[in-house]
Amino acid sequence: MRKIILAAAAGAAALTLSACSEKTEDAAAETADAAMADAEANADAAGEAVDAAADATAATATEAAAATTEAAAAAEAEVQDETVEEAKVD
């Protein structure tokens, strides 16, 4: 009788551990899925930030090019004693 009780107790303990392990595996899978979703969201946000920075850089470069062209025309107009519009045509 003692052996039967010990066997039953061991079986109950094994089932308890098995159920606990299954819950742990499920929790680990959920954690991994959540981490993957977070990483994906962070990558998307970083991509959007890079795109915005590239757009801002392009706009700044365009403005700088326009200012340089204007300054060059003004300098040429001063040197050649003409208007800025005439210097831009040259």
C-alpha positions in Angstrom: 0.0 0.0 0.0 2.8 2.3 0.7 4.3 1.8 -2.7 0.9 2.7 -4.3 0.7 5.9 -2.3 4.3 6.8 -3.2 3.6 6.0 -6.9 0.4 8.2 -6.8 2.3 11.0 -5.1 5.1 10.8 -7.6 2.6 10.8 -10.5 0.8 13.8 -9.1 4.1 15.6 -8.7 5.1 14.8 -12.3 1.8 16.1 -13.6 2.2 19.3 -11.6 5.7 19.8 -12.9 4.6 19.0 -16.5 1.8 21.5 -16.3 4.1 24.1 -14.8 6.6 23.6 -17.5 4.0 24.0 -20.2 2.9 27.3 -18.7 6.5 28.4 -18.6 7.0 27.5 -22.2 3.8 29.4 -23.2 5.0 32.4 -21.2 8.4 32.2 -22.8 6.8 32.1 -26.3 4.6 35.0 -25.5 7.6 37.0 -24.2 9.6 36.2 -27.3 6.6 37.3 -29.5 6.2 40.5 -27.6 10.0 41.2 -27.9 9.9 40.6 -31.6 6.9 43.0 -32.0 8.7 45.6 -30.0 11.9 45.2 -32.1 9.8 45.5 -35.3 8.1 48.6 -34.0 11.4 50.2 -33.0 12.9 49.3 -36.4 9.9 51.0 -38.1 10.3 54.1 -36.0 14.0 54.2 -36.7 13.4 53.9 -40.4 10.9 56.8 -40.3 13.4 58.9 -38.4 16.1 58.2 -41.0 13.7 59.1 -43.8 12.8 62.4 -42.0 16.4 63.2 -41.5 17.2 62.5 -45.1 14.4 64.8 -46.3 15.5 67.6 -44.0 19.1 67.2 -45.3 17.9 67.3 -48.9 15.9 70.5 -48.2 18.8 72.1 -46.5 21.1 71.2 -49.3 18.7 72.7 -51.8 18.4 75.9 -49.8 22.2 76.1 -49.6 22.6 75.6 -53.3 20.1 78.4 -54.0 21.9 80.7 -51.6 25.3 79.9 -53.2 23.9 80.6 -56.7 22.5 83.9 -55.5 25.7 84.9 -53.8 27.8 84.0 -56.9 25.5 86.1 -59.1 25.7 89.0 -56.6 29.5 88.8 -56.6 29.7 88.6 -60.4 27.3 91.5 -60.7 29.5 93.6 -58.4 32.7 92.7 -60.3 31.3 93.2 -63.8 29.2 96.3 -62.8 25.9 94.7 -63.9 22.6 93.8 -62.2 22.2 90.5 -60.4 19.7 89.4 -63.0 22.2 90.1 -65.8 24.9 88.1 -63.9 22.5 85.2 -63.5 22.0 85.0 -67.2 25.8 84.9 -67.9 
